[in-house]
């Protein structure tokens, strides 16, 4: 019983020491100013248009479909080549 208390006390001391070191070494944190930094109005990503699409959505959709077809093909091949060769266990 005494050894468990010692282990628990030692663990509590380690946690307290870790917290003291972590809090003592924490730097001061400064936030950004709430004032706007520029007078830009509107969406800065495009010239006078709405946000629109960024990137190539057709390529993204094609890549997702390719990954889906490849996963089905790999799963089917795995099941085909690892099937038991004898009669099924019933």
C-alpha positions in Angstrom: 0.0 0.0 0.0 2.8 2.4 0.9 4.5 1.8 -2.5 1.3 2.7 -4.4 1.0 5.9 -2.4 4.6 6.8 -3.1 4.1 6.1 -6.8 1.0 8.3 -6.8 2.7 11.1 -4.9 5.7 10.9 -7.3 3.4 11.0 -10.3 1.5 14.0 -8.9 4.9 15.8 -8.3 5.9 15.1 -11.9 2.6 16.5 -13.2 3.0 19.6 -11.0 6.6 20.1 -12.1 5.6 19.7 -15.8 2.8 22.3 -15.4 5.1 24.7 -13.6 7.7 24.5 -16.4 5.1 24.7 -19.1 3.4 27.7 -17.6 6.6 29.5 -16.7 8.0 29.1 -20.2 4.9 30.2 -22.0 5.5 33.4 -24.0 3.1 36.3 -24.0 0.6 36.1 -26.8 -0.4 39.2 -28.8 -3.5 39.2 -31.0 -4.0 41.0 -34.3 -5.4 44.5 -34.3 -9.2 44.6 -34.9 -8.7 47.6 -37.3 -8.7 46.8 -41.0 -5.2 46.9 -42.6 -6.2 48.0 -46.1 -9.1 49.7 -47.8 -9.7 46.9 -50.3 -13.4 46.4 -50.9 -14.8 43.2 -52.4 -13.2 39.9 -53.2 -9.4 40.2 -53.6 -9.2 36.9 -55.4 -10.7 38.1 -58.7 -11.2 41.3 -60.6 -14.7 42.5 -59.8 -16.3 39.0 -60.1 -17.8 36.8 -57.5 -15.7 34.1 -55.7 -16.3 31.5 -58.4 -14.6 28.1 -58.4 -10.9 27.8 -57.4 -8.8 25.1 -59.1 -10.1 22.5 -61.6 -13.3 20.8 -60.3 -13.4 18.4 -63.3 -9.9 17.0 -62.5 -11.0 16.6 -58.8 -14.1 14.7 -59.7 -12.2 12.5 -62.2 -9.6 11.7 -59.6 -12.2 10.7 -57.0 -13.9 8.5 -59.6 -10.5 6.9 -60.5 -9.7 6.2 -56.9 -13.2 4.6 -56.4 -12.8 2.4 -59.5 -9.3 1.4 -58.5 -10.3 0.4 -55.0 -13.2 -1.7 -56.4 -10.8 -3.4 -58.9 -8.1 -4.1 -56.2 -10.7 -5.5 -53.8 -12.2 -7.7 -56.5 -8.7 -9.0 -57.5 -7.8 -9.6 -53.8 -11.0 -11.6 -53.3 -10.5 -13.5 -56.5 -6.9 -14.6 -55.9 -7.3 -15.3 -52.2 -10.5 -17.4 -52.4 -10.2 -20.9 -50.8 -9.6 -23.6 -53.4 -11.6 -26.4 -51.7 -15.3 -26.9 -50.9 -16.8 -24.3 -48.8 -17.0 -25.0 -45.1 -20.6 -25.3 -44.0 
